[in-house]
Amino acid sequence: MSTARPTLEAVHRDVTGKAVGRLRREGLLPAVVFGNGLESDSVTLNMHDFEQLRRASGPNTLIDLKVDGRKARPVLVHGVQHHPVHRGPLHVDLFVVRMTEELIVDVPLVPVGESVAVEQASGTLIHVIESVKVKALPDRLPQSIEYSIEPLVDFDAAIHVSDLPIPDDVTLLNDADEVVARVLPPRIEHEPVVAEGEVAEGEAAPGAETGAEPSGEEPTEG
């Protein structure tokens, strides 16, 4: 595994509250750096650099963060607050990790391959869960876990957490019997069936004439 990590530069900031809006207009992103046993530090990041890094890395990527040019510390992006409309980042929480302490994180699941039940039987692939919780050292955290959907050959088959390919240095915390994915059969709408001899509402019986109901007697004059 490569030891090279992406880097970010940060600058300590004293501006807080609503005044950080000015920083965002200047292309800066407010952030807070924190960790177990550490005093939190308010900083700013370059907005463009942060967005570029996030596009090129996974959710559990370790980042070397330098604040005011000091020695880099490994951090994880703990949380990102986004704008409700344009979804751009508004604020970031950066967690300083200790490389000898295991972390618990959520890892996305990525299905690969094809399912016979989907391709040939017109079933619908259902992702019951889209991530699992794992524990590992910071430099062993997986960015995603791929699993094949080829075993889904019919509507009775299912992929369980126990079927996932988990690296040896990663501990899976989900229940092994939990269903990850399965294929549902297509919904078939049946036409209503009219039994022989029955007449559907609004239809005339065979041989009956439309119009007034016959009385069985000849009409009389008068």
Secondary structure, 3 states (H helix, E strand, C coil): CCCCCCEEEEEECCCCHHHHHHHHHCCEEEEEEEECCEEEEEEEEEHHHHHHHHHHCCCCCCEEEEECCCCCEEEEEEEEEECCCCCCEEEEEEEECCCCCCEEEEEEEEEECCCHHHHCCCCEEEECCCEEEEEECHHHCCCCEEEECCCCCCCCCEEEHHHCCCCCCCEECCCCCCEEEEEECCCCCCCCCCCCCCCCCCCCCCCCCCCCCCCCCCCCCC
